[in-house]
Amino acid sequence: MTDNKDKVHGKSFVIFGGDVQIINSAERMLSSAGATVVAITTGREGLSKVQSIHPDAIIIDDTVTDIEMDEIIATLQADESTKLIPLIMITSLRTSDDYKKLFLVGEQHYLVRTEFDAMTLVLLVESILRNKNNDGSTEVFDFSEEIAEEPHVDAVGAVRLLVVEDDPLLRNLLSIRLQKSGITHEFCHSGDKALEQIFEFKPTVVILDLMLPGKNGMDVLLDIRTNSSIKDLPVIIFSNKDDDAERMRAKSLKVDNFLVKATTDLSTLVSLILSYGK
């Protein structure tokens, strides 16, 4: 936790929303990491505080009742002094359409309420602050392209996707995209269970992270290629590990694609997945 405290120490945050337990938990964790935190239970007062102190990041719990979430986000985005401040939402929303509406008006990062814990929040904040662009903005996912495109029905119906990924934030984002595209999919959270789930789910293509709890992704790929009944199963490596040695080993194991998370948008990934259904 030391590195995360170093990133958060001395930073300022405005937290607001209706769930007092979550707000208090977030405030305690960030304060213990050396941050200055203003915690508020109403949306309008929260907006006022953001506009007056210009914090390093904003955290909003979507149970705020005195103002609609899309109005809060639109207000922040319309103000030149606040539109580049990173925004994290703690949300109960579940449908892809609800998420997409929020992303399109500028919501950048989120945690699902049922999976919330203060430590994860601090890790996310640390990551956001570390990846700020020079102009103060942070990288965001663009949903607009996917809204305009409808996947080919035949390709969608032919795809059964298994995603072997342990990162809950990425799983949430992928789930939204895959649901929108109509792709039948399941998630596997560890390398140790990947082969078992492949035989149970019978995917037509696998997305495989390399850094996994238990067996790593490269060993999972080796298991696939040395099992006669699934040795030809298409595998897409989707990982933050990007070095020549990993690529060479993956190539020797006949990986079908090797994509780096940091340089691949999710629309590109979905298009690649659908190509295996044609």
Secondary structure, DSSP 8 states (H G I E B T S, - for coil): -HHHHHHHTT-EEEEE-S-HHHHHHHHHHHHHTT-EEEEES-HHHHHHHHHHH--SEEEEETT--SS-HHHHHHHHHH-TTTTTS-EEEEE---SHHHHHHHHHTT--EEEEGGG--HHHHHHHHHHHHHT--TTS-------HHHHH----HHHHHH-EEEEE---HHHHHHHHHHHHHHT-EEEEE--GGGHHHHHHHH--SEEEE-SS-SSS-HHHHHHHHHTSTTTTT--EEEEES---HHHHHHHHHTT-SEEEEGGG--HHHHHHHHHHTT-
